[in-house]
Amino acid sequence: MNKRILSGLVATALTVGTGYALPVSAAEATDDAVQTYVLDDIVVTASRSETAISDVPADVTLISEADIERGNYKSVSDALKGANINVVQKGFAAYPVINGDSRVLVMVDGKKVNWDHLVVSGDTNAVDVDQIAIGDVERIEIVRGPNSALYGERAVSGVINIITKRPTAGKPSGSINLQLGSWGEKRAGVNISGGDGKNSIKVGVAHERRRDFQYKNAYGEKRTFENSDINRTDYNVGFDRILGSDRLRLEFSRHEGDDGYGVSLKNPRTGASSYQGRKNIVDTGYGITYMFGSEKEGEGTFLRFYRNEAKSDGGFNSQYDHHLRRNAFEGQKLWMLGDKNMLIGGFLWSQEKIHEMSGYIPMDASAVTKALFLEDDWQLGRGYSLKLGSRLEHHNDFGTDVTSHISLNKKLNRGTHAYISFGQAVNNPSLKMRYADSPYWVGREDLKQERSHTFTIGADSQITRKWTVSGSLYWSKVKDALRWVNGYTDPMTLVYVRGYYKNVQTEDRRGLELSTRYRADDHWTVRAAYSFAHIDSTDPEKGFLSSNTRPNGYNLGISYTQGKWDADLDLNYVTGRSAARFTDSRYLTLDLGVNYHISKEFKVYLKGINLTDESYESIGVTPSAWTSMGAYAMPSRHFILGGTYNF
């Protein structure tokens, strides 16, 4: 028997033989100042059940509904940046980077939204998090570290779960938001919810448009980023029905985009875009969930079917369109095995189909994934708890894999815990990597899966009532890491040799996250954070120098509240970038947001972003005839004026 499957089955047997401690009930945070980390807050993503952060043996960030409302974020990516999560912006799309790695599983209400296809130019792991309307988001949970044992492939460096608002009972309530901003930006959103004791419904719609944005290049010149305009509309509908002690939930979402496909600059000195086409996108999601004896997602037992579709055409300088479909059926059950043991088990069946037409050459491919998982938590006494989990996953192309994790948490007191964990992860080459057949890209069916293991050590402590600190260190190794090889024109035959992906042996990552928060008094709160990410690879082209966008990241935040006013200032300083891939090895940005509450229901706000008017890029490049240094320029200084009315 394959050694990796055998070792995984041994871990599975250990999982079944151990047990669980009931999570500590949490009190709601009462601090009005910004807080993205509170030890008593409850999360569901880290263990697929409601757990206090102090009982989670992982580095967890929670962006609460209060954080989103105070920050007046216009997108999910803005909310992630506000919580010091690294985000790469490429034209119409934005995607997260955790622990210096874009192999991040993104979910909406526990449902996978990553595709087995290239949906963000230049990074097959990436998915655009801004396809989810921020007005429909209740909170966002970020768990750093591998989570393939719980959620399957792609969860290599972390998991982001975007949890949407639930329909609420009672008379209709909701919010109306209006924004105006630089470069002709206009945004409007309406969300409304209501119902009786058994039935409740929510409806939301948002629309945003903006002209081409401006940036500052490495020469200090202001230029307009050609073909970077956006025009987007989002819809969401949800319906809940109480059936005795159970709950039935129906969900629908739709994202429409007619955006300029600038993506990168052909010439940063002039603002000329690499691509002249437009990108027309329609992303649609349907879901039906039945929760047994539970009224909250991720708690207890449930069955769920969901379907995602993504259609896109245009964008490149040649003919292109794709149609992606996913049907998934999954379930989860929670067993209480005494007062100190809980076992969570579940299954998944998922089918993904892709159709692509590139340069009028068609490509059709599909894959079926089947999985079983077990997660066991065991309270050892004296504040110790042990978590063990394994997942057996079968892919019709790659066969059967078992990934496992083990972690130990020590709760020193109510305000302090320390943890150590080890986890395995798998990342499958996408269907497009293996079966592409276009004028510029050829697939390779012999590609291997990327495999990783990660060690993490961390601790969080509320040292005093006013002062909290958090820290974690990680070491990760990826085997058979995938790398893109550019196509080229053979100088002898003048025939174009198409680009392709290949495995490049190993990739080593190590880093740390440090943060602290001090509430000086009822008016002032100070936040500070530092992140470090180092990457080594056997890749001779050293592509990791371009993707390591934040080798050293420093953040300083100050929040102020006084009467009807509140304000947040964030200073971000990044150093250590490769001078061979970025126009500058460092940059400094300053953001400031001010809220004025006219009444309990109505507020107006003003935000200034990149007030330092810094010249910087979201990701580096290897300079070539195809791509210029500074190609992924970020917006220069800009402003947003808005208002929100809650009813």
SULRALIN-V829763 format. One record per residue. SS is DSSP state (hx for helix, st for strand, lp for the rest). Layout:
BEGIN
ss
SS
SS
END
This chain:
BEGIN
ss
lp
lp
hx
hx
hx
hx
hx
hx
hx
hx
hx
hx
hx
hx
hx
hx
lp
lp
lp
lp
lp
lp
lp
lp
lp
lp
lp
lp
lp
lp
lp
lp
lp
lp
lp
lp
lp
lp
lp
lp
lp
st
st
lp
lp
lp
lp
lp
lp
lp
st
st
hx
hx
hx
lp
lp
lp
lp
st
st
st
st
lp
hx
hx
hx
hx
hx
hx
hx
lp
lp
lp
lp
hx
hx
hx
hx
hx
hx
hx
lp
lp
lp
st
st
st
st
st
lp
lp
st
st
st
st
st
st
lp
lp
st
lp
lp
st
st
st
st
st
lp
lp
st
st
lp
lp
lp
lp
lp
lp
lp
lp
lp
lp
lp
lp
lp
lp
lp
lp
hx
hx
hx
lp
lp
hx
hx
hx
st
st
st
st
st
st
st
st
lp
lp
lp
hx
hx
hx
hx
lp
lp
lp
lp
lp
lp
st
st
st
st
st
st
st
lp
lp
lp
lp
lp
st
st
st
st
st
st
st
st
st
st
st
st
hx
hx
hx
st
st
st
st
st
st
st
st
st
st
st
lp
lp
lp
st
st
st
st
st
st
st
st
st
st
st
st
lp
lp
lp
st
st
st
lp
lp
lp
lp
lp
st
st
st
lp
lp
lp
lp
lp
st
st
st
st
st
st
st
st
st
st
st
st
st
st
lp
lp
st
st
st
st
st
st
st
st
st
st
st
st
st
st
st
lp
lp
lp
lp
st
st
st
lp
lp
lp
lp
st
st
lp
lp
lp
lp
st
st
st
st
st
st
st
st
st
st
st
st
st
st
st
lp
lp
lp
lp
lp
lp
lp
lp
st
st
st
st
st
st
st
st
st
st
st
st
st
st
lp
lp
lp
lp
lp
st
st
st
st
st
st
st
st
st
st
st
st
st
st
st
st
st
lp
lp
lp
lp
st
st
st
st
st
st
st
st
st
st
st
st
st
st
st
st
st
st
lp
lp
st
st
st
st
st
st
st
st
st
st
st
st
st
st
st
st
st
st
st
st
st
lp
lp
st
st
st
st
st
st
st
st
st
st
st
st
lp
lp
lp
st
st
st
st
st
st
st
st
st
st
st
st
st
st
st
lp
lp
st
st
st
st
st
st
st
st
st
st
st
st
lp
lp
lp
hx
hx
hx
hx
hx
lp
st
lp
lp
lp
st
st
lp
lp
lp
lp
lp
lp
lp
st
st
st
st
st
st
st
st
st
st
st
st
st
lp
lp
lp
lp
st
st
st
st
st
st
st
st
st
st
st
st
st
lp
lp
st
st
st
st
lp
lp
st
st
lp
lp
lp
lp
lp
lp
st
st
lp
st
st
st
st
st
lp
lp
st
st
st
st
st
st
st
st
st
st
st
st
st
st
lp
lp
lp
lp
st
st
st
st
st
st
st
st
st
st
st
st
st
st
lp
lp
lp
lp
lp
lp
hx
hx
hx
hx
lp
lp
lp
lp
st
st
st
st
st
st
st
st
st
st
st
lp
lp
st
st
st
st
st
st
st
st
st
st
st
lp
lp
lp
lp
lp
lp
lp
lp
lp
lp
lp
st
st
st
st
st
st
st
st
st
st
st
lp
lp
lp
lp
st
st
st
st
st
st
st
st
lp
lp
lp
lp
lp
lp
lp
st
lp
lp
lp
lp
lp
lp
lp
lp
lp
lp
lp
lp
lp
lp
lp
st
lp
st
lp
lp
st
st
st
st
st
st
st
st
st
lp
END
